[in-house]
Each structure stands twice: as C-alpha cells, then as structure tokens.
Amino acid sequence: MAEFTPAAGVKQEIVVVEGEALIKDASGALQPIKAGDILREGQVIVTSATGHLTVLLPNGQIIELGADRSILIDG
C-alpha cells in the first residue's frame, strides 16, 4: 500500500470516495464529500449503502469507512 505524507498543518483529509458519502455539519446540513475535502471537528461523515471512503489523518494513519457507516470527527 502506498504511504501518504500529509502537508504541515493539515487535519483529516478525504483521499478516496467511492459511491455516495456526505458530511453533516454542526447545524445538520448535509453536503457531498469529494476527494481533497478537509474535515473539521464536529462534522459527521455518513456513507450510503454504496459508499466507501478513505481518510488520511495528520499522523499519516489511514482510516477506511465502509458502507452504511458514520463517524464523528472529534479532534
């Protein structure tokens, strides 16, 4: 697997999106996710039944989020 190196000061970043995935902000508004989006604290990532995405963390760790899942960005 390829190793990713985040830029200085970058928070969590979406690097791959397949299918449908959305970001829900603190007000509850939903927006489609695309590769390159930077995630902010308090946002929730939601994937559909066909959604899958990869998140790059500031420490270089990669998180895979599969279909029908959600995750809160808390820091």
All heavy atoms as TSV, in Angstrom:
chain	resi	resn	atom	element	x	y	z
A	1	MET	N	N	0.849	-1.180	0.000
A	1	MET	CA	C	0.000	0.000	0.000
A	1	MET	C	C	0.893	1.240	0.000
A	1	MET	O	O	1.899	1.292	0.679
A	1	MET	CB	C	-0.903	-0.008	1.235
A	1	MET	CG	C	-1.785	1.235	1.313
A	1	MET	SD	S	-2.841	1.325	2.763
A	1	MET	CE	C	-4.047	0.110	2.325
A	2	ALA	N	N	0.505	2.239	-0.753
A	2	ALA	CA	C	1.268	3.479	-0.847
A	2	ALA	C	C	1.231	4.234	0.474
A	2	ALA	O	O	0.231	4.229	1.171
A	2	ALA	CB	C	0.709	4.360	-1.957
A	3	GLU	N	N	2.305	4.879	0.813
A	3	GLU	CA	C	2.387	5.683	2.028
A	3	GLU	C	C	2.081	7.132	1.681
A	3	GLU	O	O	2.621	7.670	0.722
A	3	GLU	CB	C	3.798	5.581	2.607
A	3	GLU	CG	C	3.971	6.324	3.892
A	3	GLU	CD	C	4.118	5.396	5.075
A	3	GLU	OE1	O	4.137	4.178	4.886
A	3	GLU	OE2	O	4.216	5.904	6.170
A	4	PHE	N	N	1.187	7.762	2.439
A	4	PHE	CA	C	0.822	9.152	2.222
A	4	PHE	C	C	1.532	10.013	3.250
A	4	PHE	O	O	1.669	9.633	4.398
A	4	PHE	CB	C	-0.691	9.369	2.387
A	4	PHE	CG	C	-1.502	8.687	1.330
A	4	PHE	CD1	C	-2.102	7.479	1.582
A	4	PHE	CD2	C	-1.668	9.256	0.080
A	4	PHE	CE1	C	-2.859	6.841	0.621
A	4	PHE	CE2	C	-2.422	8.635	-0.895
A	4	PHE	CZ	C	-3.020	7.421	-0.621
A	5	THR	N	N	1.968	11.198	2.841
A	5	THR	CA	C	2.585	12.148	3.752
A	5	THR	C	C	1.763	13.426	3.741
A	5	THR	O	O	1.735	14.130	2.734
A	5	THR	CB	C	4.032	12.467	3.325
A	5	THR	OG1	O	4.752	11.246	3.217
A	5	THR	CG2	C	4.699	13.379	4.330
A	6	PRO	N	N	1.065	13.734	4.860
A	6	PRO	CA	C	0.244	14.938	4.889
A	6	PRO	C	C	1.080	16.201	4.931
A	6	PRO	O	O	2.194	16.202	5.456
A	6	PRO	CB	C	-0.566	14.782	6.179
A	6	PRO	CG	C	0.237	13.865	7.034
A	6	PRO	CD	C	1.010	12.976	6.101
A	7	ALA	N	N	0.562	17.269	4.363
A	7	ALA	CA	C	1.229	18.562	4.423
A	7	ALA	C	C	1.168	19.100	5.848
A	7	ALA	O	O	0.275	18.758	6.621
A	7	ALA	CB	C	0.543	19.537	3.467
A	8	ALA	N	N	2.112	19.947	6.199
A	8	ALA	CA	C	2.155	20.525	7.539
A	8	ALA	C	C	0.862	21.256	7.842
A	8	ALA	O	O	0.345	22.001	7.027
A	8	ALA	CB	C	3.340	21.478	7.648
A	9	GLY	N	N	0.327	21.022	9.044
A	9	GLY	CA	C	-0.873	21.724	9.487
A	9	GLY	C	C	-2.178	21.169	8.939
A	9	GLY	O	O	-3.237	21.671	9.258
A	10	VAL	N	N	-2.120	20.099	8.120
A	10	VAL	CA	C	-3.342	19.542	7.538
A	10	VAL	C	C	-4.061	18.685	8.574
A	10	VAL	O	O	-3.442	17.916	9.286
A	10	VAL	CB	C	-3.017	18.694	6.286
A	10	VAL	CG1	C	-4.214	17.908	5.824
A	10	VAL	CG2	C	-2.522	19.604	5.184
A	11	LYS	N	N	-5.358	18.841	8.648
A	11	LYS	CA	C	-6.187	17.999	9.506
A	11	LYS	C	C	-6.544	16.743	8.735
A	11	LYS	O	O	-5.909	16.409	7.754
A	11	LYS	CB	C	-7.449	18.772	9.909
A	11	LYS	CG	C	-7.166	19.989	10.754
A	11	LYS	CD	C	-7.258	19.613	12.183
A	11	LYS	CE	C	-7.165	20.846	13.051
A	11	LYS	NZ	N	-6.826	20.518	14.403
A	12	GLN	N	N	-7.616	16.093	9.151
A	12	GLN	CA	C	-8.073	14.905	8.448
A	12	GLN	C	C	-8.518	15.288	7.040
A	12	GLN	O	O	-9.219	16.266	6.853
A	12	GLN	CB	C	-9.257	14.273	9.202
A	12	GLN	CG	C	-8.914	13.810	10.592
A	12	GLN	CD	C	-9.085	14.864	11.668
A	12	GLN	OE1	O	-9.114	16.050	11.412
A	12	GLN	NE2	N	-9.193	14.427	12.888
A	13	GLU	N	N	-8.118	14.484	6.070
A	13	GLU	CA	C	-8.423	14.778	4.666
A	13	GLU	C	C	-9.017	13.551	3.992
A	13	GLU	O	O	-8.550	12.433	4.195
A	13	GLU	CB	C	-7.155	15.187	3.925
A	13	GLU	CG	C	-7.375	15.463	2.459
A	13	GLU	CD	C	-6.101	15.831	1.726
A	13	GLU	OE1	O	-5.038	15.906	2.352
A	13	GLU	OE2	O	-6.169	16.028	0.515
A	14	ILE	N	N	-10.054	13.759	3.185
A	14	ILE	CA	C	-10.634	12.693	2.383
A	14	ILE	C	C	-9.713	12.455	1.189
A	14	ILE	O	O	-9.407	13.390	0.451
A	14	ILE	CB	C	-12.041	13.084	1.877
A	14	ILE	CG1	C	-12.987	13.400	3.040
A	14	ILE	CG2	C	-12.600	11.995	0.965
A	14	ILE	CD1	C	-13.312	12.238	3.926
A	15	VAL	N	N	-9.255	11.214	1.004
A	15	VAL	CA	C	-8.371	10.940	-0.119
A	15	VAL	C	C	-9.033	10.094	-1.204
A	15	VAL	O	O	-8.626	10.163	-2.361
A	15	VAL	CB	C	-7.028	10.309	0.328
A	15	VAL	CG1	C	-6.206	11.324	1.098
A	15	VAL	CG2	C	-7.227	9.057	1.148
A	16	VAL	N	N	-10.036	9.295	-0.854
A	16	VAL	CA	C	-10.749	8.483	-1.837
A	16	VAL	C	C	-12.223	8.439	-1.460
A	16	VAL	O	O	-12.554	8.260	-0.296
A	16	VAL	CB	C	-10.215	7.027	-1.880
A	16	VAL	CG1	C	-11.036	6.172	-2.836
A	16	VAL	CG2	C	-8.749	6.982	-2.236
A	17	VAL	N	N	-13.104	8.624	-2.452
A	17	VAL	CA	C	-14.544	8.463	-2.251
A	17	VAL	C	C	-15.074	7.576	-3.368
A	17	VAL	O	O	-14.814	7.828	-4.538
A	17	VAL	CB	C	-15.298	9.814	-2.285
A	17	VAL	CG1	C	-16.800	9.592	-2.125
A	17	VAL	CG2	C	-14.787	10.754	-1.225
A	18	GLU	N	N	-15.807	6.545	-2.981
A	18	GLU	CA	C	-16.485	5.678	-3.945
A	18	GLU	C	C	-17.945	5.608	-3.529
A	18	GLU	O	O	-18.252	5.444	-2.350
A	18	GLU	CB	C	-15.877	4.283	-3.939
A	18	GLU	CG	C	-14.424	4.260	-4.375
A	18	GLU	CD	C	-13.787	2.891	-4.222
A	18	GLU	OE1	O	-14.432	1.974	-3.698
A	18	GLU	OE2	O	-12.621	2.760	-4.618
A	19	GLY	N	N	-18.872	5.732	-4.460
A	19	GLY	CA	C	-20.291	5.727	-4.126
A	19	GLY	C	C	-20.685	7.040	-3.478
A	19	GLY	O	O	-20.049	8.071	-3.684
A	20	GLU	N	N	-21.723	6.984	-2.634
A	20	GLU	CA	C	-22.223	8.212	-2.011
A	20	GLU	C	C	-21.759	8.329	-0.559
A	20	GLU	O	O	-21.892	7.400	0.229
A	20	GLU	CB	C	-23.750	8.232	-2.048
A	20	GLU	CG	C	-24.323	9.531	-1.491
A	20	GLU	CD	C	-25.840	9.567	-1.534
A	20	GLU	OE1	O	-26.475	8.511	-1.386
A	20	GLU	OE2	O	-26.375	10.658	-1.702
A	21	ALA	N	N	-21.206	9.495	-0.229
A	21	ALA	CA	C	-20.795	9.821	1.127
A	21	ALA	C	C	-21.066	11.300	1.355
A	21	ALA	O	O	-20.925	12.110	0.441
A	21	ALA	CB	C	-19.323	9.502	1.348
A	22	LEU	N	N	-21.472	11.636	2.580
A	22	LEU	CA	C	-21.857	13.007	2.906
A	22	LEU	C	C	-21.170	13.466	4.182
A	22	LEU	O	O	-20.804	12.661	5.032
A	22	LEU	CB	C	-23.378	13.087	3.112
A	22	LEU	CG	C	-24.247	12.598	1.962
A	22	LEU	CD1	C	-25.675	12.415	2.426
A	22	LEU	CD2	C	-24.172	13.561	0.804
A	23	ILE	N	N	-21.035	14.790	4.314
A	23	ILE	CA	C	-20.578	15.414	5.551
A	23	ILE	C	C	-21.766	16.133	6.158
A	23	ILE	O	O	-22.446	16.901	5.479
A	23	ILE	CB	C	-19.453	16.444	5.305
A	23	ILE	CG1	C	-18.198	15.768	4.774
A	23	ILE	CG2	C	-19.135	17.206	6.591
A	23	ILE	CD1	C	-17.091	16.738	4.405
A	24	LYS	N	N	-22.014	15.864	7.451
A	24	LYS	CA	C	-23.061	16.590	8.183
A	24	LYS	C	C	-22.363	17.531	9.146
A	24	LYS	O	O	-21.562	17.103	9.975
A	24	LYS	CB	C	-23.972	15.621	8.929
A	24	LYS	CG	C	-25.091	16.322	9.680
A	24	LYS	CD	C	-26.200	15.399	10.139
A	24	LYS	CE	C	-25.757	14.325	11.055
A	24	LYS	NZ	N	-26.879	13.558	11.649
A	25	ASP	N	N	-22.645	18.843	9.022
A	25	ASP	CA	C	-22.006	19.813	9.919
A	25	ASP	C	C	-22.811	19.961	11.209
A	25	ASP	O	O	-23.849	19.315	11.398
A	25	ASP	CB	C	-21.774	21.152	9.219
A	25	ASP	CG	C	-23.050	21.861	8.815
A	25	ASP	OD1	O	-24.120	21.600	9.398
A	25	ASP	OD2	O	-22.976	22.713	7.904
A	26	ALA	N	N	-22.351	20.819	12.110
A	26	ALA	CA	C	-22.985	21.001	13.418
A	26	ALA	C	C	-24.429	21.465	13.317
A	26	ALA	O	O	-25.242	21.187	14.194
A	26	ALA	CB	C	-22.173	21.980	14.254
A	27	SER	N	N	-24.789	22.147	12.219
A	27	SER	CA	C	-26.171	22.615	12.049
A	27	SER	C	C	-27.071	21.535	11.447
A	27	SER	O	O	-28.270	21.731	11.314
A	27	SER	CB	C	-26.204	23.862	11.144
A	27	SER	OG	O	-25.901	23.511	9.809
A	28	GLY	N	N	-26.487	20.396	11.045
A	28	GLY	CA	C	-27.253	19.305	10.462
A	28	GLY	C	C	-27.305	19.318	8.949
A	28	GLY	O	O	-27.891	18.435	8.338
A	29	ALA	N	N	-26.688	20.319	8.321
A	29	ALA	CA	C	-26.680	20.408	6.857
A	29	ALA	C	C	-25.796	19.305	6.271
A	29	ALA	O	O	-24.711	19.029	6.784
A	29	ALA	CB	C	-26.167	21.770	6.410
A	30	LEU	N	N	-26.273	18.659	5.207
A	30	LEU	CA	C	-25.533	17.596	4.530
A	30	LEU	C	C	-24.949	18.101	3.217
A	30	LEU	O	O	-25.627	18.801	2.469
A	30	LEU	CB	C	-26.455	16.416	4.235
A	30	LEU	CG	C	-26.937	15.624	5.440
A	30	LEU	CD1	C	-28.040	14.664	5.037
A	30	LEU	CD2	C	-25.784	14.874	6.080
A	31	GLN	N	N	-23.693	17.737	2.970
A	31	GLN	CA	C	-23.027	18.100	1.715
A	31	GLN	C	C	-22.279	16.876	1.198
A	31	GLN	O	O	-21.692	16.129	1.988
A	31	GLN	CB	C	-22.024	19.233	1.927
A	31	GLN	CG	C	-22.626	20.507	2.412
A	31	GLN	CD	C	-21.562	21.583	2.613
A	31	GLN	OE1	O	-20.377	21.332	2.537
A	31	GLN	NE2	N	-22.003	22.794	2.850
A	32	PRO	N	N	-22.269	16.663	-0.114
A	32	PRO	CA	C	-21.492	15.553	-0.675
A	32	PRO	C	C	-19.997	15.722	-0.368
A	32	PRO	O	O	-19.485	16.831	-0.344
A	32	PRO	CB	C	-21.741	15.652	-2.176
A	32	PRO	CG	C	-22.932	16.531	-2.337
A	32	PRO	CD	C	-22.971	17.430	-1.140
A	33	ILE	N	N	-19.331	14.606	-0.148
A	33	ILE	CA	C	-17.885	14.590	0.074
A	33	ILE	C	C	-17.193	14.319	-1.249
A	33	ILE	O	O	-17.676	13.537	-2.059
A	33	ILE	CB	C	-17.510	13.473	1.069
A	33	ILE	CG1	C	-18.084	13.760	2.445
A	33	ILE	CG2	C	-16.000	13.310	1.140
A	33	ILE	CD1	C	-17.827	12.653	3.437
A	34	LYS	N	N	-16.041	14.955	-1.420
A	34	LYS	CA	C	-15.206	14.647	-2.578
A	34	LYS	C	C	-13.758	14.517	-2.105
A	34	LYS	O	O	-13.379	15.034	-1.049
A	34	LYS	CB	C	-15.339	15.723	-3.654
A	34	LYS	CG	C	-14.881	17.096	-3.241
A	34	LYS	CD	C	-15.144	18.107	-4.341
A	34	LYS	CE	C	-14.692	19.495	-3.988
A	34	LYS	NZ	N	-15.032	19.995	-2.685
A	35	ALA	N	N	-12.963	13.816	-2.883
A	35	ALA	CA	C	-11.550	13.671	-2.553
A	35	ALA	C	C	-10.924	15.057	-2.442
A	35	ALA	O	O	-11.218	15.946	-3.234
A	35	ALA	CB	C	-10.844	12.846	-3.615
A	36	GLY	N	N	-10.097	15.249	-1.420
A	36	GLY	CA	C	-9.445	16.530	-1.186
A	36	GLY	C	C	-10.126	17.362	-0.117
A	36	GLY	O	O	-9.543	18.326	0.373
A	37	ASP	N	N	-11.368	17.007	0.267
A	37	ASP	CA	C	-12.062	17.753	1.323
A	37	ASP	C	C	-11.315	17.598	2.639
A	37	ASP	O	O	-10.820	16.519	2.979
A	37	ASP	CB	C	-13.491	17.246	1.521
A	37	ASP	CG	C	-14.455	17.734	0.456
A	37	ASP	OD1	O	-14.060	18.605	-0.352
A	37	ASP	OD2	O	-15.593	17.251	0.429
A	38	ILE	N	N	-11.213	18.690	3.378
A	38	ILE	CA	C	-10.605	18.709	4.700
A	38	ILE	C	C	-11.729	18.623	5.726
A	38	ILE	O	O	-12.712	19.358	5.645
A	38	ILE	CB	C	-9.781	19.997	4.932
A	38	ILE	CG1	C	-8.707	20.155	3.851
A	38	ILE	CG2	C	-9.176	20.018	6.331
A	38	ILE	CD1	C	-7.695	19.049	3.800
A	39	LEU	N	N	-11.587	17.726	6.685
A	39	LEU	CA	C	-12.613	17.543	7.706
A	39	LEU	C	C	-12.339	18.418	8.910
A	39	LEU	O	O	-11.187	18.650	9.275
A	39	LEU	CB	C	-12.655	16.072	8.120
A	39	LEU	CG	C	-12.944	15.105	6.974
A	39	LEU	CD1	C	-12.766	13.673	7.442
A	39	LEU	CD2	C	-14.333	15.345	6.425
A	40	ARG	N	N	-13.395	18.914	9.508
A	40	ARG	CA	C	-13.306	19.800	10.675
A	40	ARG	C	C	-13.942	19.126	11.891
A	40	ARG	O	O	-14.854	18.316	11.758
A	40	ARG	CB	C	-14.036	21.107	10.401
A	40	ARG	CG	C	-13.675	21.775	9.095
A	40	ARG	CD	C	-12.569	22.795	9.298
A	40	ARG	NE	N	-12.313	23.506	8.053
A	40	ARG	CZ	C	-11.260	23.290	7.285
A	40	ARG	NH1	N	-10.393	22.376	7.599
A	40	ARG	NH2	N	-11.071	23.976	6.184
A	41	GLU	N	N	-13.477	19.497	13.057
A	41	GLU	CA	C	-14.036	18.980	14.297
A	41	GLU	C	C	-15.537	19.272	14.360
A	41	GLU	O	O	-15.985	20.353	13.978
A	41	GLU	CB	C	-13.332	19.631	15.488
A	41	GLU	CG	C	-13.705	19.018	16.806
A	41	GLU	CD	C	-12.836	19.494	17.948
A	41	GLU	OE1	O	-11.818	20.156	17.705
A	41	GLU	OE2	O	-13.208	19.203	19.090
A	42	GLY	N	N	-16.316	18.292	14.799
A	42	GLY	CA	C	-17.761	18.440	14.925
A	42	GLY	C	C	-18.538	17.945	13.721
A	42	GLY	O	O	-19.755	17.787	13.793
A	43	GLN	N	N	-17.847	17.685	12.609
A	43	GLN	CA	C	-18.531	17.149	11.435
A	43	GLN	C	C	-18.734	15.639	11.602
A	43	GLN	O	O	-17.982	14.977	12.315
A	43	GLN	CB	C	-17.727	17.399	10.162
A	43	GLN	CG	C	-17.641	18.848	9.773
A	43	GLN	CD	C	-16.784	19.066	8.531
A	43	GLN	OE1	O	-15.743	18.444	8.369
A	43	GLN	NE2	N	-17.235	19.963	7.672
A	44	VAL	N	N	-19.762	15.118	10.926
A	44	VAL	CA	C	-20.017	13.688	10.901
A	44	VAL	C	C	-19.947	13.231	9.449
A	44	VAL	O	O	-20.572	13.835	8.579
A	44	VAL	CB	C	-21.406	13.355	11.492
A	44	VAL	CG1	C	-21.695	11.864	11.394
A	44	VAL	CG2	C	-21.505	13.825	12.943
A	45	ILE	N	N	-19.187	12.178	9.189
A	45	ILE	CA	C	-19.134	11.578	7.859
A	45	ILE	C	C	-20.158	10.458	7.834
A	45	ILE	O	O	-20.207	9.631	8.750
A	45	ILE	CB	C	-17.750	10.980	7.557
A	45	ILE	CG1	C	-16.669	12.045	7.649
A	45	ILE	CG2	C	-17.737	10.334	6.180
A	45	ILE	CD1	C	-15.278	11.471	7.566
A	46	VAL	N	N	-20.976	10.424	6.787
A	46	VAL	CA	C	-22.017	9.406	6.627
A	46	VAL	C	C	-21.859	8.774	5.250
A	46	VAL	O	O	-21.774	9.492	4.250
A	46	VAL	CB	C	-23.426	10.038	6.741
A	46	VAL	CG1	C	-24.502	8.988	6.594
A	46	VAL	CG2	C	-23.579	10.805	8.053
A	47	THR	N	N	-21.809	7.430	5.200
A	47	THR	CA	C	-21.756	6.738	3.913
A	47	THR	C	C	-23.093	6.054	3.643
A	47	THR	O	O	-23.773	5.615	4.562
A	47	THR	CB	C	-20.631	5.678	3.881
A	47	THR	OG1	O	-20.832	4.746	4.938
A	47	THR	CG2	C	-19.264	6.323	3.991
A	48	SER	N	N	-23.452	5.965	2.374
A	48	SER	CA	C	-24.682	5.288	1.963
A	48	SER	C	C	-24.425	3.784	1.849
A	48	SER	O	O	-23.316	3.308	2.117
A	48	SER	CB	C	-25.142	5.831	0.604
A	48	SER	OG	O	-24.263	5.371	-0.406
A	49	ALA	N	N	-25.440	3.057	1.384
A	49	ALA	CA	C	-25.307	1.613	1.182
A	49	ALA	C	C	-24.248	1.280	0.135
A	49	ALA	O	O	-23.713	0.172	0.122
A	49	ALA	CB	C	-26.646	1.018	0.774
A	50	THR	N	N	-23.929	2.236	-0.732
A	50	THR	CA	C	-22.916	2.016	-1.766
A	50	THR	C	C	-21.649	2.833	-1.518
A	50	THR	O	O	-20.744	2.839	-2.343
A	50	THR	CB	C	-23.468	2.393	-3.158
A	50	THR	OG1	O	-23.817	3.777	-3.148
A	50	THR	CG2	C	-24.666	1.556	-3.514
A	51	GLY	N	N	-21.599	3.541	-0.396
A	51	GLY	CA	C	-20.484	4.450	-0.134
A	51	GLY	C	C	-19.299	3.798	0.541
A	51	GLY	O	O	-19.433	2.846	1.316
A	52	HIS	N	N	-18.135	4.320	0.265
A	52	HIS	CA	C	-16.881	3.891	0.875
A	52	HIS	C	C	-15.907	5.049	0.731
A	52	HIS	O	O	-15.879	5.709	-0.301
A	52	HIS	CB	C	-16.332	2.659	0.147
A	52	HIS	CG	C	-14.998	2.230	0.653
A	52	HIS	ND1	N	-13.821	2.670	0.108
A	52	HIS	CD2	C	-14.654	1.419	1.665
A	52	HIS	CE1	C	-12.805	2.138	0.764
A	52	HIS	NE2	N	-13.283	1.368	1.716
A	53	LEU	N	N	-15.132	5.323	1.775
A	53	LEU	CA	C	-14.147	6.390	1.653
A	53	LEU	C	C	-12.922	6.112	2.488
A	53	LEU	O	O	-12.931	5.259	3.372
A	53	LEU	CB	C	-14.746	7.757	1.988
A	53	LEU	CG	C	-15.352	7.984	3.368
A	53	LEU	CD1	C	-14.296	8.377	4.366
A	53	LEU	CD2	C	-16.396	9.052	3.277
A	54	THR	N	N	-11.877	6.857	2.181
A	54	THR	CA	C	-10.609	6.749	2.888
A	54	THR	C	C	-10.253	8.126	3.431
A	54	THR	O	O	-10.323	9.120	2.709
A	54	THR	CB	C	-9.496	6.261	1.931
A	54	THR	OG1	O	-9.899	5.029	1.354
A	54	THR	CG2	C	-8.182	6.083	2.664
A	55	VAL	N	N	-9.876	8.162	4.727
A	55	VAL	CA	C	-9.494	9.403	5.394
A	55	VAL	C	C	-8.024	9.312	5.780
A	55	VAL	O	O	-7.587	8.311	6.346
A	55	VAL	CB	C	-10.343	9.639	6.667
A	55	VAL	CG1	C	-9.914	10.921	7.377
A	55	VAL	CG2	C	-11.823	9.676	6.344
A	56	LEU	N	N	-7.272	10.360	5.471
A	56	LEU	CA	C	-5.874	10.462	5.866
A	56	LEU	C	C	-5.787	11.351	7.104
A	56	LEU	O	O	-6.227	12.500	7.083
A	56	LEU	CB	C	-5.040	11.067	4.735
A	56	LEU	CG	C	-3.573	11.338	5.030
A	56	LEU	CD1	C	-2.830	10.043	5.365
A	56	LEU	CD2	C	-2.927	12.045	3.859
A	57	LEU	N	N	-5.247	10.805	8.190
A	57	LEU	CA	C	-5.093	11.564	9.429
A	57	LEU	C	C	-3.767	12.323	9.422
A	57	LEU	O	O	-2.843	11.978	8.673
A	57	LEU	CB	C	-5.144	10.609	10.624
A	57	LEU	CG	C	-6.429	9.797	10.761
A	57	LEU	CD1	C	-6.330	8.858	11.965
A	57	LEU	CD2	C	-7.645	10.692	10.874
A	58	PRO	N	N	-3.651	13.350	10.269
A	58	PRO	CA	C	-2.418	14.157	10.294
A	58	PRO	C	C	-1.159	13.349	10.596
A	58	PRO	O	O	-0.074	13.709	10.150
A	58	PRO	CB	C	-2.677	15.184	11.401
A	58	PRO	CG	C	-4.156	15.279	11.493
A	58	PRO	CD	C	-4.672	13.905	11.159
A	59	ASN	N	N	-1.290	12.239	11.332
A	59	ASN	CA	C	-0.120	11.418	11.669
A	59	ASN	C	C	0.235	10.420	10.570
A	59	ASN	O	O	1.118	9.595	10.739
A	59	ASN	CB	C	-0.336	10.696	12.993
A	59	ASN	CG	C	-1.448	9.659	12.929
A	59	ASN	OD1	O	-2.069	9.439	11.889
A	59	ASN	ND2	N	-1.717	9.029	14.062
A	60	GLY	N	N	-0.496	10.473	9.428
A	60	GLY	CA	C	-0.234	9.582	8.322
A	60	GLY	C	C	-1.054	8.307	8.336
A	60	GLY	O	O	-1.034	7.542	7.377
A	61	GLN	N	N	-1.780	8.064	9.432
A	61	GLN	CA	C	-2.636	6.883	9.516
A	61	GLN	C	C	-3.814	7.020	8.556
A	61	GLN	O	O	-4.315	8.117	8.320
A	61	GLN	CB	C	-3.148	6.710	10.941
A	61	GLN	CG	C	-3.973	5.467	11.143
A	61	GLN	CD	C	-4.431	5.307	12.589
A	61	GLN	OE1	O	-4.248	6.204	13.405
A	61	GLN	NE2	N	-5.014	4.187	12.896
A	62	ILE	N	N	-4.253	5.900	7.988
A	62	ILE	CA	C	-5.365	5.882	7.059
A	62	ILE	C	C	-6.538	5.141	7.681
A	62	ILE	O	O	-6.360	4.065	8.250
A	62	ILE	CB	C	-4.944	5.198	5.741
A	62	ILE	CG1	C	-3.867	6.038	5.060
A	62	ILE	CG2	C	-6.145	4.994	4.826
A	62	ILE	CD1	C	-3.263	5.382	3.854
A	63	ILE	N	N	-7.733	5.728	7.567
A	63	ILE	CA	C	-8.958	5.100	8.057
A	63	ILE	C	C	-9.863	4.825	6.870
A	63	ILE	O	O	-10.088	5.709	6.044
A	63	ILE	CB	C	-9.693	6.014	9.058
A	63	ILE	CG1	C	-8.853	6.208	10.308
A	63	ILE	CG2	C	-11.065	5.446	9.406
A	63	ILE	CD1	C	-9.453	7.167	11.299
A	64	GLU	N	N	-10.373	3.602	6.788
A	64	GLU	CA	C	-11.335	3.214	5.757
A	64	GLU	C	C	-12.716	3.194	6.398
A	64	GLU	O	O	-12.890	2.604	7.462
A	64	GLU	CB	C	-11.011	1.819	5.221
A	64	GLU	CG	C	-9.633	1.680	4.621
A	64	GLU	CD	C	-9.543	2.213	3.213
A	64	GLU	OE1	O	-10.585	2.307	2.545
A	64	GLU	OE2	O	-8.427	2.530	2.792
A	65	LEU	N	N	-13.691	3.827	5.761
A	65	LEU	CA	C	-15.068	3.825	6.252
A	65	LEU	C	C	-15.934	3.170	5.189
A	65	LEU	O	O	-16.000	3.647	4.057
A	65	LEU	CB	C	-15.538	5.259	6.526
A	65	LEU	CG	C	-16.850	5.400	7.284
A	65	LEU	CD1	C	-16.757	4.806	8.670
A	65	LEU	CD2	C	-17.264	6.859	7.364
A	66	GLY	N	N	-16.557	2.042	5.544
A	66	GLY	CA	C	-17.345	1.270	4.592
A	66	GLY	C	C	-18.777	1.763	4.466
A	66	GLY	O	O	-19.148	2.818	4.975
A	67	ALA	N	N	-19.589	0.963	3.795
A	67	ALA	CA	C	-20.981	1.298	3.502
A	67	ALA	C	C	-21.831	1.360	4.773
A	67	ALA	O	O	-21.584	0.628	5.731
A	67	ALA	CB	C	-21.553	0.256	2.544
A	68	ASP	N	N	-22.821	2.258	4.742
A	68	ASP	CA	C	-23.789	2.412	5.836
A	68	ASP	C	C	-23.109	2.658	7.191
A	68	ASP	O	O	-23.478	2.060	8.203
A	68	ASP	CB	C	-24.706	1.191	5.937
A	68	ASP	CG	C	-25.737	1.169	4.834
A	68	ASP	OD1	O	-26.184	2.258	4.415
A	68	ASP	OD2	O	-26.090	0.065	4.379
A	69	ARG	N	N	-22.165	3.545	7.207
A	69	ARG	CA	C	-21.427	3.866	8.447
A	69	ARG	C	C	-21.427	5.375	8.658
A	69	ARG	O	O	-21.641	6.163	7.743
A	69	ARG	CB	C	-19.975	3.390	8.368
A	69	ARG	CG	C	-19.812	1.929	8.147
A	69	ARG	CD	C	-20.086	1.187	9.416
A	69	ARG	NE	N	-19.894	-0.237	9.175
A	69	ARG	CZ	C	-20.609	-1.169	9.755
A	69	ARG	NH1	N	-21.543	-0.853	10.599
A	69	ARG	NH2	N	-20.386	-2.424	9.502
A	70	SER	N	N	-21.143	5.758	9.897
A	70	SER	CA	C	-20.940	7.185	10.200
A	70	SER	C	C	-19.833	7.279	11.241
A	70	SER	O	O	-19.607	6.351	12.017
A	70	SER	CB	C	-22.228	7.840	10.701
A	70	SER	OG	O	-22.627	7.286	11.929
A	71	ILE	N	N	-19.158	8.430	11.231
A	71	ILE	CA	C	-18.071	8.661	12.184
A	71	ILE	C	C	-18.038	10.156	12.506
A	71	ILE	O	O	-18.169	10.996	11.617
A	71	ILE	CB	C	-16.722	8.167	11.630
A	71	ILE	CG1	C	-15.624	8.277	12.681
A	71	ILE	CG2	C	-16.344	8.897	10.371
A	71	ILE	CD1	C	-14.332	7.587	12.280
A	72	LEU	N	N	-17.872	10.482	13.788
A	72	LEU	CA	C	-17.777	11.861	14.250
A	72	LEU	C	C	-16.318	12.280	14.254
A	72	LEU	O	O	-15.457	11.556	14.784
A	72	LEU	CB	C	-18.346	11.988	15.666
A	72	LEU	CG	C	-18.113	13.317	16.382
A	72	LEU	CD1	C	-18.845	14.459	15.681
A	72	LEU	CD2	C	-18.519	13.209	17.836
A	73	ILE	N	N	-16.026	13.435	13.671
A	73	ILE	CA	C	-14.673	13.993	13.715
A	73	ILE	C	C	-14.580	14.814	14.995
A	73	ILE	O	O	-15.237	15.844	15.138
A	73	ILE	CB	C	-14.392	14.887	12.483
A	73	ILE	CG1	C	-14.646	14.115	11.189
A	73	ILE	CG2	C	-12.983	15.460	12.539
A	73	ILE	CD1	C	-13.835	12.846	11.049
A	74	ASP	N	N	-13.785	14.337	15.943
A	74	ASP	CA	C	-13.759	14.997	17.254
A	74	ASP	C	C	-12.410	15.566	17.631
A	74	ASP	O	O	-12.170	15.901	18.772
A	74	ASP	CB	C	-14.258	14.052	18.341
A	74	ASP	CG	C	-13.377	12.850	18.550
A	74	ASP	OD1	O	-12.387	12.680	17.817
A	74	ASP	OD2	O	-13.676	12.052	19.461
A	75	GLY	N	N	-11.550	15.736	16.701
A	75	GLY	CA	C	-10.290	16.387	17.043
A	75	GLY	C	C	-9.183	16.078	16.106
A	75	GLY	O	O	-9.254	15.423	15.148
